Amino acid sequence: MGWLMDKPCEVYAPKRRGERSVRLSRAYRFFYTENEVGELTFGSFLRVARKSMELTQSEMASTLGVSKSVVCDLEKGRQLVSPRLAVKIARKAGLSEVIAVKLCLQDQLKKAKIKMIVELQAA
């Protein structure tokens, strides 16, 4: 599973010599994962989710009802999605709708060169 799913999960910080593993809070897991995969975008969110579900791009495309090239373009950031499509993709893949929409909107702001940060809450 992991932090991408709406279901609870166990994620632990890596141990350094002489330290104990520490269970990470949901907020810290988000920060920690962002540092591991680089800047978090809708595409990286989709790629990490797909890999955590152990699916190929073709299998993920089949799950979402799109072509493999669309999944590839989304993961690479060559194609942006609307908030409506982000929710649809999140539902079909069993991912967090809030994170999907947040990243979708953040990608759109970045493309428009608007320096703002998106913060969302489920209604």
Phi, psi and omega in degrees: 000256181114184185287348184283338184271159177282347182275152179296153180211166178251120176228134183239145176289148178294149181274141168259164183305125177083002180250156177268152174296144180236132177289130184272141174289163181301318180294317181291323177302318179299312180297314182299315180294322179299321178292329181285322186256002183090199181298131183277121178234172176300321179297316179290325175301312180295317181296313180296320178297314181299315181292324179291333176272001180056048178247148171279170177298323179296317179293320178294320178299319178296319178298320183274346181077032178231177179276163179298323181295328177294315178299316179299314180297321178295314181296324180277352180080012179282341180229128176264155179246156174280162176302323179297315179291325177299318178294317180299315179296315180299317180296313182295326182267355180074032182258172178290121180291322182297313180294319180300313180292319179302312182291324177300311180293321179296320177298319180294319177296319180296318180297324179279001180059039175257119185271082177221158179245135181269133173230126183234157171225145175292138181280000000 
